[in-house]
Amino acid sequence: MARAPSKPVKINWRGEVTREIVTEFRNALEECCAKIATDAKKNTHKFSDTGNLAARINWGVSREGNRIVAKVFTTTGKGENGGYALWVEVGTGIYGKRKRPIRPKKGKFLVWRDKKTGKLIFAREVRGRPATPFFRPAIESNRGFVQERMKETMRKLPK
């Protein structure tokens, strides 16, 4: 993802007006987000044939009021279910939060086209899909890096 342009920001730090502090934190957060997003994308290659999910993983750092907010997130494509990445991460049906099969809300059957054969499939229920975490492992594997990077940034602050 392209880097968001930085706006000049001034904060008062013990009587000293400076934007270097904000710049330091913003740079550190950008580095952390980029690393987590890269690892999350790598994790999707273990189970994704198309790479669509990896292509939808983004990150950004922005200023919201007096805070700097860092986010690693997924976007959805046109016509896609907004929860796609969530369902991959946590699982669905008997493997998901509710622990029960997926049944149609309207009608008697769930209907979809098989990608390999092109035939229509009709089912009264499906088991769902097991969780395939890609975000959590990326966050966990970078926890130490993020903590160290924030400590390093704090050490640069004026005493």
C-alpha positions, -999 to +999 in steps of 0.1 A: +000+000+000+012+034-008+024+055+021-001+081+033+013+116+031+024+130+065+009+162+077+030+185+098+021+177+134+031+197+165+027+184+200+039+199+233+064+177+250+074+191+284+072+226+271+091+219+239+071+220+206+083+194+183+071+172+154+101+150+154+085+129+182+054+123+161+075+115+130+096+090+150+065+072+163+048+073+129+079+058+112+081+031+138+044+022+135+047+021+097+076-002+099+057-025+124+025-025+103+044-033+070+062-062+087+029-077+101+011-072+068+039-089+049+039-119+072+001-122+070+003-122+032+030-149+034+007-169+057-021-169+032+001-186+005+000-218+026-037-223+017-047-198-011-046-208-047-055-174-062-037-149-039-069-128-037-068-127+001-031-117+002-038-089-023-065-075+001-042-072+031-032-036+037-019-013+064-020+023+073-010+048+099-031+080+104-037+107+129-071+106+146-074+136+169-044+136+192-036+099+185-015+081+159-035+050+148-018+021+131-040-006+114-034-038+095-066-047+077-083-065+048-103-048+021-130-065+001-135-065-036-167-056-055-195-080-048-175-099-021-187-108+014-172-083+038-164-111+063-144-132+039-111-127+057-127-131+091-142-165+081-109-177+068-093-166+101-118-181+126-136-208+106-173-212+098-201-237+105-192-266+129-157-252+130-168-216+138-182-198+168-216-213+167-204-249+163-233-259+140-237-267+103-246-239+078-281-242+065-300-220+040-319-190+054-344-190+025-354-221+005-345-257+010-310-258-005-277-240-006-266-238-042-232-231-057-212-240-088-183-263-084-151-246-096-135-277-110-165-293-128-187-263-134-217-283-121-243-269-098-242-283-063-273-285-041-270-292-003-294-290+026-264-281+049-226-279+048-201-284+076-183-251+070-145-246+068-119-250+095-101-219+107-069-210+088-054-183+109-031-159+090-034-126+110-030-140+145+003-158+136+016-127+119+008-106+150+022-131+174+055-137+155+061-099+154+051-091+190+087-090+201+098-068+172+069-043+178+077-041+215+114-036+208+108-010+181+085+010+204+111+008+233+137+020+208+115+049+198+108+058+234+146+059+241+149+086+215+126+110+233+140+140+251+145+135+288 
